[in-house]
Amino acid sequence: MKTADHRLHQRVAPHCPHPWQASDQPPPATRPTAERSPGGRWLTTLPATPGVVREALLGALSDMRAQLAYLYQTDDKVIIRALLGDRQIRAELSPLDSDTTRIVVVAQKDAEVDRALSSRIVELVEANLS
């Protein structure tokens, strides 16, 4: 005789893989680099000290009328967070040597990354440096 609990012991179909496991993306070696990604340049290396790049970034955020949430600085990086309307902006500056700084900018609305805004911020920083 079967009880109501007999279904708990039946074999179930295997778990469906998460979207990041079943991807139609090419293998990592053939993916576009960050600087040439279809969404624009959200990562770049600039020929300037971190202090100069930080001031250029703060100027770019100010020009866009973004609200500065916080600025965190250590010996190896500077993290700047800002709000622009309903978007959150996170920028990380890392010195590669005394005259070169890498900048990574990620703008998000909820869980979606806004590559166009990230790219625009990088462009403004580069314009402020020249």
BELGIGI-V896612 format. One record per backbone hydrogen bond with DSSP energy under -1.0 kcal/mol. CO is the residue of the C=O (numbers start at 1). NH is the residue of the N-H. Records with the same first field share a line. If there is no record, write none. Layout:
CO->NH  NH
This chain:
3->6
5->8
18->21  22
27->30
37->40
42->105
44->103
46->48  101
49->53
50->54
51->55
52->56
53->57
54->58
55->59
56->60
57->61
58->62
59->63
60->64
61->66
62->65
67->83
70->81
72->79
77->74
78->93
79->72
80->91
81->69  70
82->89
83->67
84->87
87->84
88->108
89->82
90->106
91->80
92->104
93->78
94->102
100->96  97
101->46
102->94
103->44
104->92
106->90
107->114
108->88
109->112
112->109
113->115
114->118
115->119
116->120
117->121
118->122
119->123
120->124
121->125
122->126
123->127
124->128
125->129
126->130
